[in-house]
Amino acid sequence: MATVRDRLKSMIARSAQSVAGYRELEAEVKIDLDIPRNSGHGDYATNFAFALAKRLKQNPRQVASEIVANLDDSDGLLEKAEIAGPGFVNFFIRPSAWHEILREVLSAPGKYGRLEAQEGPMVQVEFVSANPTGPLHIGHGRGAAIGDVLANLLEARGCRVQREYYINDAGNQMDTLGRSLYYRYLQELGENIEFPDNHYRGEYMRELAREFIGERGESFRNSSLEDSLAVFTEYASRRIFEGIKEDLDVFGVRFDNWFSERELHDRDMVRKTIEYLRERGFIYEKEGAVWFLSTAFGDEKDRVVVRANGASTYFAADLAYHRNKFERGLSSVIDIWGADHHGYVDRMLAGVQAMGAGREAVRVVLVQLVNLLRGGQPVAMSTRGGEFVTLREVVDEVGKDATRFLFLTRRTDSPLDFDLEVAKARSNDNPVFYVQYAHARLCSVMEVARERGVEFDRDRATEETLHLLQVREEFEIMKLLGEYPEVVGECVRSLEPHYIPYYLHQLVSLFHGYYHDNRILSEDVELTKARLCLALAIKEVIGNALSLLGVTAPEKM
């Protein structure tokens, strides 16, 4: 069923056909609808007449008048439409339209705001993709939450989605990891070995060394680094990656596919990709190195893919990886990267275009850093000495729900302050508690209604019952419930999941205020049934939204 917003936009678009010159425009003018802060200005307002008048070089108020005069409201959506000021149009919606929203929410439990799954091409979301050289830190956690929720949102809008983790298990970093474990191993055996500054120094390497000794004993005490490096590298990367998978599982994040960078090299895909680009005229040689002509697609400079020493670059591997994605039949790729990769975006998009895909085939979401606080005071997260706060430590302290929710409360391109004490608080200062408590309170209302013998079910949401909802706050809540599918859609369009937590805060704030001032369960049996319909609809939408965030919707707290 189309939302009230969509129905109104369609009505305006049809009416715009009556405005002289509209059909001759090269492209349609976008119709934006806002919710006025003052309810006396209507349920929705638009400045569409201004945008259209500018394109047509006409008077905005005259254009607005023509639009209002030719509105076709055959399905009875509008109570009235008014022209305000020099050309704004305010729309007042009939109460029955908001009642229809309640019936729609209640008629399909768990499905409101979702579209049926499509049989179209697969969309891939590649996220986290942390190097298997240490545990996940909280920055990885924010990227994990964003990637997982974006995948949920895409599925909710009918897309087929593949979640992928790219394992960076090739290159010098892996040799450095193996050497780090080798040196820690010897130190744990009592050898006087100096540990290099540019190696992985975290306490987790000492723990790995002790595990290795427990499994393999002292059999490598007298082995040279050259002879034993492969053993130590394999052990360290395998055990660290097992820990990463476990941490992601605890965090509620799953993947459909784990793609190893080693596979690219084992299958000679990096060299083949470079040759493929050479055949297309985008590879040249200079100063002994091999270069990709990325400036042909808007990048600020060309990029090296093979160094003068014959070693391929990380960028060359990423080109091969993205070529492989499209060879697998993916039509659209979303990459979730850390903010430190911002300079990498243009060259990657250039590479995608050089390989024959459109620039729009890959969208990159950059995730900013997390500032960890405790009671408003910064928590030291310096990597000096290899120490940092891990994702697992945060989840173990504050829980999965609070961690995920708080990671999602800001735009991806904004730094995030994460206060551990706020995340643990059982008060309205904690955003996730505030929302979950509302869901539990609504469940309690339903339980009390059943105990009192109130005959109520979803099928009783008739117009005869719902017309009793006349309080201003009830209409505000119904209007916001009607906005939920639009919010989900905007998250997908912008690849910004923070709109869901913001929406939940708005909805829960309205509900808590309404609950404080109005009795849901009263002596008026019919009014009680109407308000139970409203309460159940609120509970449904809160539950739907929390499920998209991967956060539980408790029935008791």
HUCORVEN-V382659 format. One record per residue. RES is the residue in one letter. PSI is psi in whole degrees, -180 to 180 (* if undefined). OMEGA is omega in whole degrees, 0 to 359 (NA if undefined). NEAR is the number of other C-alpha atoms within 8 Angstrom. Layout:
BEGIN
((RES:PSI:OMEGA:NEAR) (RES:PSI:OMEGA:NEAR))
END
This chain:
BEGIN
((M:135:179:3) (A:144:178:5) (T:165:176:11) (V:-42:179:9) (R:-47:181:8) (D:-41:179:8) (R:-41:180:9) (L:-40:177:9) (K:-42:179:10) (S:-39:179:8) (M:-43:179:11) (I:-42:181:10) (A:-41:179:9) (R:-41:181:10) (S:-33:181:14) (A:-21:179:10) (Q:-21:182:9) (S:-14:182:10) (V:128:183:10) (A:129:176:6) (G:-10:184:7) (Y:-44:185:11) (R:-18:181:6) (E:-6:179:5) (L:143:181:8) (E:-32:179:4) (A:152:179:4) (E:147:176:5) (V:134:183:7) (K:137:179:5) (I:114:177:8) (D:137:176:7) (L:130:177:10) (D:155:174:7) (I:113:182:8) (P:143:176:10) (R:-34:178:5) (N:116:183:6) (S:-19:177:7) (G:-13:178:4) (H:14:176:11) (G:179:178:13) (D:-35:177:11) (Y:153:176:12) (A:152:179:14) (T:146:172:12) (N:21:184:11) (F:-37:182:11) (A:-35:179:14) (F:-48:181:10) (A:-42:181:9) (L:-42:181:12) (A:-37:179:12) (K:-42:180:9) (R:-34:184:8) (L:-5:182:8) (K:48:179:6) (Q:175:178:9) (N:126:184:7) (P:-42:182:13) (R:-36:177:12) (Q:-42:177:9) (V:-44:179:14) (A:-40:180:13) (S:-42:179:9) (E:-40:180:12) (I:-48:181:13) (V:-41:182:12) (A:-26:185:6) (N:16:177:8) (L:129:178:10) (D:98:183:7) (D:53:184:8) (S:-23:180:5) (D:10:172:4) (G:38:181:7) (L:-39:190:11) (L:142:168:10) (E:-42:174:9) (K:164:174:7) (A:134:183:10) (E:145:174:8) (I:132:181:12) (A:140:176:8) (G:-143:185:6) (P:2:179:6) (G:9:174:14) (F:151:176:15) (V:125:178:14) (N:135:183:14) (F:132:177:14) (F:122:186:11) (I:142:177:12) (R:141:178:10) (P:-35:182:8) (S:-27:179:8) (A:-38:177:10) (W:-34:177:13) (H:-36:177:12) (E:-35:179:8) (I:-44:178:12) (L:-44:180:14) (R:-38:179:10) (E:-43:179:10) (V:-45:186:13) (L:-22:185:12) (S:-19:183:8) (A:79:183:8) (P:131:177:8) (G:-3:186:7) (K:-9:183:9) (Y:133:182:11) (G:-4:181:9) (R:154:174:9) (L:157:177:8) (E:144:180:7) (A:135:181:10) (Q:161:178:7) (E:15:183:5) (G:-170:183:6) (P:160:181:8) (M:138:172:12) (V:130:178:13) (Q:135:171:12) (V:114:178:15) (E:122:185:14) (F:168:188:14) (V:-80:175:13) (S:39:180:9) (A:145:177:9) (N:137:179:8) (P:54:180:13) (T:2:178:11) (G:170:181:7) (P:160:176:11) (L:134:174:13) (H:180:188:11) (I:-25:174:11) (G:-42:174:11) (H:-38:182:11) (G:-41:178:12) (R:-43:177:13) (G:-36:179:14) (A:-45:180:12) (A:-44:181:12) (I:-47:180:12) (G:-44:182:13) (D:-42:182:11) (V:-38:175:12) (L:-39:177:14) (A:-43:177:12) (N:-43:182:10) (L:-42:178:12) (L:-42:177:12) (E:-38:179:11) (A:-27:178:12) (R:18:171:13) (G:2:182:11) (C:150:167:12) (R:128:190:13) (V:139:172:11) (Q:127:176:12) (R:126:184:14) (E:143:175:13) (Y:123:179:12) (Y:115:184:13) (I:111:180:12) (N:74:187:11) (D:34:177:11) (A:162:175:8) (G:-177:186:6) (N:-31:182:6) (Q:-33:180:8) (M:-38:174:12) (D:-40:178:10) (T:-39:178:10) (L:-46:180:14) (G:-41:179:15) (R:-37:179:13) (S:-44:180:13) (L:-39:179:15) (Y:-47:181:12) (Y:-41:178:11) (R:-36:177:12) (Y:-49:180:13) (L:-38:178:12) (Q:-43:179:10) (E:-24:177:10) (L:4:176:8) (G:3:179:6) (E:142:179:7) (N:83:184:6) (I:129:176:7) (E:131:183:5) (F:126:183:8) (P:145:182:5) (D:-32:186:5) (N:23:177:4) (H:176:183:10) (Y:110:193:10) (R:-1:185:10) (G:159:179:9) (E:-27:180:8) (Y:-26:178:8) (M:-36:175:12) (R:-40:178:12) (E:-42:177:8) (L:-40:180:11) (A:-42:179:13) (R:-38:176:10) (E:-43:181:8) (F:-43:178:11) (I:-40:180:10) (G:-30:181:7) (E:-37:187:6) (R:-6:179:7) (G:-147:183:8) (E:20:187:7) (S:-17:181:7) (F:12:182:7) (R:-39:184:7) (N:9:179:5) (S:143:177:8) (S:158:177:6) (L:-41:182:8) (E:-41:183:5) (D:-28:188:7) (S:0:185:10) (L:-44:183:12) (A:-38:180:8) (V:-47:182:8) (F:-37:179:12) (T:-46:180:14) (E:-44:182:9) (Y:-48:183:9) (A:-48:183:13) (S:-39:181:13) (R:-47:182:9) (R:-39:179:9) (I:-42:182:12) (F:-34:174:9) (E:-39:177:8) (G:-39:177:9) (I:-46:180:11) (K:-41:180:8) (E:-43:180:8) (D:-41:179:11) (L:-37:178:11) (D:-44:177:9) (V:-33:181:8) (F:-3:178:9) (G:24:182:8) (V:129:179:10) (R:158:177:8) (F:146:175:9) (D:-25:186:7) (N:140:175:8) (W:115:186:9) (F:123:183:9) (S:131:175:10) (E:-32:179:13) (R:-34:181:9) (E:-36:178:8) (L:-43:181:13) (H:-40:181:9) (D:-33:181:7) (R:10:177:6) (D:30:185:8) (M:-27:180:10) (V:-49:180:13) (R:-42:181:7) (K:-35:179:8) (T:-41:178:11) (I:-42:179:11) (E:-36:177:8) (Y:-43:179:8) (L:-32:177:12) (R:-42:179:10) (E:-30:181:7) (R:1:174:7) (G:20:184:6) (F:15:179:11) (I:136:174:11) (Y:167:182:9) (E:140:179:8) (K:135:177:7) (E:36:176:5) (G:-5:181:7) (A:166:178:13) (V:130:187:13) (W:148:173:13) (F:132:184:11) (L:67:184:10) (S:-19:178:15) (T:-18:178:10) (A:-15:182:7) (F:25:172:8) (G:-2:177:8) (D:155:185:11) (E:-24:177:6) (K:162:178:6) (D:160:188:10) (R:140:178:9) (V:134:175:11) (V:-25:174:14) (V:122:181:13) (R:168:180:12) (A:-25:178:9) (N:4:177:6) (G:-4:181:7) (A:134:177:7) (S:154:182:10) (T:168:175:10) (Y:-35:180:7) (F:-38:178:8) (A:-41:178:12) (A:-38:179:12) (D:-36:175:9) (L:-46:179:13) (A:-39:180:12) (Y:-45:180:10) (H:-33:174:9) (R:-42:179:11) (N:-37:180:8) (K:-48:183:9) (F:-28:175:9) (E:-23:177:7) (R:-1:177:6) (G:9:177:8) (L:137:180:12) (S:-22:183:9) (S:138:183:10) (V:133:174:12) (I:119:179:12) (D:127:177:11) (I:111:184:14) (W:157:172:12) (G:156:183:12) (A:-23:180:10) (D:-7:178:5) (H:13:185:9) (H:-33:179:8) (G:-4:184:6) (Y:-14:190:7) (V:-50:185:9) (D:-39:180:9) (R:-34:179:10) (M:-42:178:10) (L:-34:175:10) (A:-43:179:15) (G:-40:179:10) (V:-43:179:15) (Q:-39:180:11) (A:-26:180:11) (M:6:172:8) (G:-1:178:6) (A:156:178:8) (G:153:180:8) (R:-31:182:9) (E:-6:182:6) (A:-22:178:9) (V:127:174:12) (R:133:183:8) (V:128:175:9) (V:119:179:10) (L:130:184:12) (V:122:182:13) (Q:171:187:12) (L:163:176:10) (V:129:175:11) (N:115:184:10) (L:129:181:12) (L:158:170:12) (R:109:183:10) (G:35:178:8) (G:-7:181:6) (Q:137:182:6) (P:141:173:8) (V:127:183:8) (A:126:179:5) (M:27:181:8) (S:139:178:7) (T:4:177:7) (R:129:185:5) (G:4:176:6) (G:10:182:10) (E:138:177:11) (F:162:178:8) (V:124:182:9) (T:159:175:10) (L:-42:183:13) (R:-37:178:9) (E:-41:180:8) (V:-45:180:13) (V:-42:180:11) (D:-32:182:8) (E:-44:188:6) (V:-12:179:11) (G:156:182:9) (K:-46:185:12) (D:-50:182:10) (A:-40:181:12) (T:-50:181:12) (R:-48:185:14) (F:-47:183:13) (L:-33:177:11) (F:-22:188:13) (L:9:187:13) (T:-3:179:10) (R:159:174:9) (R:149:181:9) (T:-29:182:12) (D:11:177:8) (S:135:174:9) (P:151:184:10) (L:127:171:10) (D:121:182:8) (F:108:182:11) (D:118:183:11) (L:-37:181:12) (E:-38:176:8) (V:-42:182:9) (A:-25:181:13) (K:-14:186:9) (A:138:174:9) (R:68:182:6) (S:173:181:7) (N:-11:176:7) (D:-19:179:7) (N:110:186:12) (P:-39:183:10) (V:-37:176:11) (F:-42:180:12) (Y:-42:181:13) (V:-46:182:12) (Q:-36:179:11) (Y:-38:177:10) (A:-43:179:11) (H:-44:180:14) (A:-39:179:13) (R:-41:178:10) (L:-40:177:11) (C:-38:179:11) (S:-40:178:10) (V:-44:180:9) (M:-40:181:10) (E:-43:179:8) (V:-39:178:8) (A:-42:179:10) (R:-40:180:9) (E:-32:180:7) (R:-1:177:6) (G:20:178:6) (V:120:180:9) (E:110:186:6) (F:133:170:7) (D:175:186:6) (R:-31:184:8) (D:-10:181:6) (R:5:180:9) (A:66:179:12) (T:163:178:8) (E:-33:179:8) (E:-37:178:6) (T:-45:189:12) (L:-21:181:11) (H:-12:177:10) (L:-13:177:9) (L:100:187:10) (Q:-8:182:7) (V:142:183:6) (R:-42:181:6) (E:-29:179:8) (E:-42:178:11) (F:-37:177:12) (E:-40:179:9) (I:-46:180:11) (M:-40:179:13) (K:-42:181:9) (L:-36:175:9) (L:-38:179:12) (G:-23:180:11) (E:-13:187:10) (Y:-48:179:11) (P:-35:178:11) (E:-39:179:9) (V:-45:178:11) (V:-44:179:13) (G:-40:179:9) (E:-36:175:11) (C:-42:181:15) (V:-43:181:13) (R:-42:185:7) (S:-8:186:6) (L:44:181:9) (E:97:183:12) (P:-7:184:13) (H:-16:179:12) (Y:-29:181:12) (I:-53:176:12) (P:-39:179:11) (Y:-44:178:9) (Y:-44:181:10) (L:-41:179:11) (H:-41:178:11) (Q:-49:183:8) (L:-45:182:12) (V:-37:177:11) (S:-44:176:8) (L:-43:182:11) (F:-47:181:10) (H:-41:178:9) (G:-42:179:8) (Y:-44:182:10) (Y:-35:181:9) (H:-35:188:7) (D:-12:185:6) (N:141:177:6) (R:124:176:7) (I:-44:179:8) (L:111:183:9) (S:-177:179:8) (E:-19:178:5) (D:101:188:6) (V:-44:183:8) (E:-40:177:8) (L:-37:177:11) (T:-44:180:12) (K:-41:179:13) (A:-44:181:13) (R:-28:174:11) (L:-36:175:12) (C:-45:179:14) (L:-45:181:11) (A:-42:180:9) (L:-38:178:11) (A:-41:177:11) (I:-45:180:10) (K:-41:180:11) (E:-46:184:12) (V:-40:176:12) (I:-45:179:12) (G:-42:178:11) (N:-46:183:11) (A:-43:179:10) (L:-35:179:11) (S:-36:176:10) (L:-32:179:10) (L:-6:183:11) (G:27:182:10) (V:140:183:11) (T:152:177:8) (A:90:187:11) (P:148:176:9) (E:-20:177:9) (K:147:176:7) (M:*:NA:5))
END
